[in-house]
Amino acid sequence: MEVIGADGVHLGTVEAIADGRIRLSKRDSGEGSHEGHNHFIDLGLVATVEGTKVRLSANAAVAVTFEEEESHKPV
């Protein structure tokens, strides 16, 4: 499923749900040292599920600041 911000901007693709967080696909990871590994978003940011899209309650530019590493540390 695609993860989008409240503004409809693509944020990532769901790879799995684990421990109250969405694990985003590696192919949607950031750049530089954040490239090529999973990032996580807390399920508390999910506003709705619309068909095949998970819409977050924050715009994509804000939601990305809430992404975490597997260790729960901020990205």
N, C-alpha and C positions, 0 to 999 in steps of 0.2 A: 504494500500500500504506500502511496505517496503521502508525505508529511508536508503540509503547507502552513504558512503563517495565516493570521487573521486577514491579511491583505491579499491572500491567494498566491503568494510567492513560494516557489518550491524551496523546501528546506532539506529534504532528504527522503530516503526510502526505508520503510520498516524492514528490518532483518529479523527481529524477534522482540518479544516482550519478556522482561525478566526483572524481578525484584522491584516492581513498581516503576520501571523505566522502559522507554522505547530504545532499543539498540538500533541505531541507524546503520545502513549498509556502508561498508568501507569505501565503495566507489563514490559516495556522496560526502566523504570527509573533506576537511579543509585543505589548506595549502601548507607547504613547508614542513615543519615538524609534525603537523597535524594530519598530513596526508597519509593515506594507506592504512588507517586503523579506525576502529569503531568509535563513534561518539554516542552519547546517551542523552535522552531528554526525559525529565520526570513526567509521569502520567498526569500529574496535577495541572500541567499546561494544556492538556487536551480539552478543547471546547466541545467539539462534535466529531462524529464519524459520518461522512457523507459519501455513500457508495464505496469507492475505492480510495477515498482521501481522508486523511486524519487532519482536521483543522485545529490549529492551536489558538489559544486565547490572546496571544501576542503576535504582533507583526513579525515577519521573518527576521528583520534586522535586530529586533529586540530578543526574540526567542533564541537566536544563535548565541547570545551572551549567556544563556542558561545551560548550554551544552556542557556535559561533563565527560571526563575520561572514565574508563572502566573502574578506576579506583575511587570514584566519586569526587575527584578534584576538578575544579573548573578547567575548561579548555584554555 
